[in-house]
Amino acid sequence: MKHLPPDIAILAASVTIAITYLHDQAKLAGYRVISVFYTSSIQLIMYLTSLIQLVNVS
């Protein structure tokens, strides 16, 4: 796998931080939030993965 461009690497890092933060908040808020949270984070990860694959192809 090629090195990611800096902006995508930064984006991935900030998404990771955001997911960690949201996960902690969701634990505090109660577990019914978590199913919604995981659904949206999985969609976000799939989107990022396809974005990264597009960049690697070009």
C-alpha positions as CSV (number, residue, x, y, z in Angstrom):
1,M,0.0,0.0,0.0
2,K,1.3,3.4,-1.0
3,H,1.7,6.2,1.6
4,L,-1.4,8.2,1.9
5,P,-1.3,11.9,0.9
6,P,-0.9,14.1,4.0
7,D,-4.4,15.5,3.9
8,I,-6.0,12.0,3.8
9,A,-3.6,10.8,6.6
10,I,-4.7,13.8,8.7
11,L,-8.4,13.1,7.9
12,A,-8.0,9.5,8.9
13,A,-6.3,10.5,12.2
14,S,-9.0,13.1,13.0
15,V,-11.8,10.6,12.2
16,T,-10.1,8.1,14.6
17,I,-9.9,10.7,17.3
18,A,-13.5,11.7,16.7
19,I,-14.7,8.1,16.8
20,T,-12.8,7.5,20.1
21,Y,-14.3,10.6,21.6
22,L,-17.8,9.8,20.4
23,H,-17.5,6.3,21.8
24,D,-16.6,7.6,25.2
25,Q,-19.5,10.0,25.1
26,A,-21.9,7.2,24.0
27,K,-20.8,5.1,26.9
28,L,-21.6,8.0,29.3
29,A,-24.9,8.6,27.5
30,G,-26.0,5.0,27.6
31,Y,-25.8,2.0,25.4
32,R,-28.9,2.7,23.3
33,V,-26.9,5.4,21.6
34,I,-24.2,3.0,20.7
35,S,-26.1,1.0,18.0
36,V,-26.8,4.3,16.1
37,F,-23.2,5.3,16.6
38,Y,-21.7,2.1,15.3
39,T,-24.0,2.1,12.3
40,S,-22.9,5.6,11.3
41,S,-19.2,4.9,12.1
42,I,-19.2,1.8,10.0
43,Q,-20.7,3.7,7.1
44,L,-18.0,6.4,7.6
45,I,-15.2,3.8,7.6
46,M,-16.6,2.2,4.4
47,Y,-16.7,5.7,2.8
48,L,-13.1,6.5,3.8
49,T,-11.9,3.1,2.6
50,S,-13.4,3.6,-0.8
51,L,-12.0,7.2,-0.9
52,I,-8.5,5.9,-0.1
53,Q,-8.8,3.2,-2.7
54,L,-9.8,5.8,-5.3
55,V,-6.7,7.8,-4.4
56,N,-4.4,4.7,-4.6
57,V,-5.7,3.8,-8.0
58,S,-5.1,7.3,-9.5
